[in-house]
Amino acid sequence: MAGGEEAEAAKLTGISKIFNAQTTRGRANVAMATYASVGLLIAYFTLKPKKSKK
């Protein structure tokens, strides 16, 4: 499979080129996006102001 990943990646466009599940780089991008979104959710719920009860 010499160059197989590059040949298929050349056919893809847009967001499917970045998050391609067939290539190692695409899978790494999916993992990084997942970690980033989980981190943002944790930061949001940790840093948001607490509701004050009257």
C-alpha distance (Angstrom), angle and dihedral (degrees) to the residues before:
residue distance angle dihedral
M1 . . .
A2 3.74 . .
G3 3.79 106.9 .
G4 3.79 94.8 -7.4
E5 3.78 93.7 129.6
E6 3.79 92.7 50.9
A7 3.79 93.3 49.0
E8 3.81 93.2 52.8
A9 3.80 92.8 41.7
A10 3.80 89.6 55.9
K11 3.83 90.1 61.2
L12 3.80 94.3 54.4
T13 3.79 123.4 87.1
G14 3.78 136.8 -171.9
I15 3.78 121.9 -1.0
S16 3.81 93.2 -12.9
K17 3.81 88.5 65.0
I18 3.81 91.5 56.3
F19 3.82 97.6 42.9
N20 3.81 98.1 38.1
A21 3.83 110.1 158.3
Q22 3.81 92.1 -158.6
T23 3.81 97.0 65.7
T24 3.77 130.9 61.9
R25 3.79 91.1 -127.5
G26 3.81 91.5 52.0
R27 3.80 92.2 51.0
A28 3.80 89.8 48.6
N29 3.81 89.5 52.8
V30 3.80 90.7 52.4
A31 3.81 90.9 50.0
M32 3.82 92.5 48.2
A33 3.82 91.5 48.9
T34 3.80 90.6 49.8
Y35 3.80 93.4 50.0
A36 3.81 91.0 46.3
S37 3.81 93.4 51.3
V38 3.82 92.7 47.7
G39 3.81 89.7 48.5
L40 3.79 91.5 50.3
L41 3.80 91.6 50.6
I42 3.79 91.5 50.2
A43 3.80 91.3 47.9
Y44 3.80 91.9 48.2
F45 3.79 95.6 51.2
T46 3.81 92.1 42.1
L47 3.81 96.6 49.0
K48 3.81 102.6 35.5
P49 3.80 114.9 109.9
K50 3.77 116.4 -96.4
K51 3.79 117.7 -114.4
S52 3.77 111.4 -109.7
K53 3.79 116.0 -138.4
K54 3.78 115.8 -140.4
